[in-house]
Amino acid sequence: MKKLQEKIKKFSNENNLRCPIEYRVLDLVSEIGEFSKEILKSSNYGKEKVKFKQEMKLELGDILFVLIIIANHFNIDLEEALDKVIDKYDKRLKKGSIGSENE
């Protein structure tokens, strides 16, 4: 994950992709919307089972790209953050609280 964060940081700097973080967060929401639209289209708007389409891969890549830019802005080590989340879910699973209203 650290390699990905460094790769995106270098790419962003080389291409002057700086903008206010608020715009990056809005961009993330937009990219999630685009991914959601691909899911809807692939299922014929819920009438069929979701089918994989190449566009989904690109949209997830867009989401990951923007998410890493946001993490880099705040100097968040995504690997460390993910480890903490896994620990959190592990504790919830052991308590049997995954899927409950207490999340």
C-alpha positions in Angstrom: 0.0 0.0 0.0 2.9 2.4 0.8 4.2 1.9 -2.8 0.8 2.8 -4.2 0.6 5.9 -2.0 4.1 7.0 -3.1 3.3 6.3 -6.8 0.1 8.5 -6.6 2.0 11.2 -4.7 4.7 11.3 -7.4 2.2 11.2 -10.2 0.2 14.0 -8.6 3.2 16.2 -8.1 4.6 15.6 -11.5 1.3 16.5 -13.1 0.4 19.4 -10.8 -2.9 17.8 -9.7 -3.2 19.9 -6.6 -6.5 21.3 -5.6 -8.4 22.0 -2.4 -9.1 18.8 -0.4 -12.8 19.7 -0.4 -12.9 19.2 -4.1 -11.1 15.8 -3.8 -13.7 14.6 -1.3 -16.5 15.7 -3.7 -14.6 14.0 -6.5 -14.6 10.8 -4.4 -18.3 11.0 -4.0 -18.7 11.5 -7.7 -16.6 8.5 -8.6 -18.6 6.3 -6.2 -21.7 7.5 -8.0 -20.2 6.5 -11.3 -19.3 3.1 -10.0 -22.9 2.8 -8.6 -24.3 3.7 -12.0 -22.2 0.9 -13.6 -23.7 -1.6 -11.1 -27.2 -0.4 -11.9 -26.6 -0.6 -15.6 -25.1 -4.1 -15.3 -28.1 -5.4 -13.5 -30.6 -3.7 -15.8 -31.6 -1.5 -12.9 -32.2 -4.4 -10.5 -34.1 -6.6 -12.9 -31.1 -9.0 -13.3 -28.2 -10.3 -11.4 -25.2 -7.9 -11.4 -22.7 -8.8 -14.1 -19.1 -7.8 -14.2 -18.2 -5.1 -16.8 -14.8 -3.7 -17.6 -16.1 -0.2 -16.8 -16.5 -1.3 -13.1 -12.7 -1.9 -12.9 -12.0 1.6 -14.2 -14.4 3.2 -11.9 -12.9 1.4 -8.9 -9.5 2.5 -10.0 -10.8 6.1 -10.1 -12.2 5.6 -6.5 -8.9 4.2 -5.3 -6.9 7.0 -7.0 -8.9 9.8 -5.3 -9.0 8.0 -2.0 -5.2 7.7 -2.0 -4.8 11.4 -2.9 -7.0 12.2 0.1 -5.1 9.9 2.4 -1.8 11.5 1.2 -3.1 15.0 1.8 -3.7 14.1 5.5 -0.5 11.9 5.7 -2.6 8.9 6.5 -0.8 5.5 6.1 -3.6 3.5 4.5 -2.1 0.2 5.4 -2.1 1.2 9.1 -5.6 2.5 8.8 -6.8 -0.7 7.2 -5.1 -2.8 9.9 -7.0 -0.8 12.5 -10.3 -1.4 10.7 -9.7 -5.1 10.4 -9.0 -5.2 14.2 -12.2 -3.3 14.8 -14.2 -5.8 12.7 -12.5 -8.7 14.2 -13.5 -7.6 17.7 -17.1 -7.1 16.5 -17.2 -10.5 15.0 -16.0 -12.0 18.2 -18.7 -10.2 20.1 -21.3 -11.2 17.4 -22.2 -7.6 16.7 -21.5 -7.5 13.0 -24.7 -6.6 11.1 -26.4 -5.3 14.2 -27.6 -1.7 14.9 -24.6 -1.2 17.2 -22.1 -0.7 14.3 
